[in-house]
Amino acid sequence: MSWLGRLFGSKPPPPAPANSVIVDADVAVQLTAGGSALDVAVDSALRTFLEAQAKAALAGEPERIPFWLMRDVERSGDLEDELRDRMAQRHAAEEEGEQAKSSPRQPSGEQMEIGGG
């Protein structure tokens, strides 16, 4: 209530009922697209959502993480061991690259020298 309202004695708006909600217009349009009333559509959507959560809890995945965020459950190795192996592979590849750059190119047995006598 504003200070002018308090000054002139206007009454505050009545509180909303305990079970009322405000639904955005775009969501309301999507809910009522099938032709049902908004209260029926909201009730149906909430019941469907709650049933899906209950089924997920019974199935053992209460969080319902999206598939792109799920972690590999089948991993049995330790994360530190995996990182250590990757670092060893990277260092080995870097050493091979440095050795290839530092040593002059030697012709293999399959290559032939051209020219010269």
HELIX and SHEET records of a PDB file:
HELIX    1   1 TRP A    3  PHE A    8  1                                   6    
HELIX    2   2 ALA A   25  LEU A   31  1                                   7    
HELIX    3   3 LEU A   38  ALA A   59  1                                  22    
HELIX    4   4 PHE A   67  LEU A   69  5                                   3    
HELIX    5   5 LEU A   79  SER A  102  1                                  24    
END                                                                             
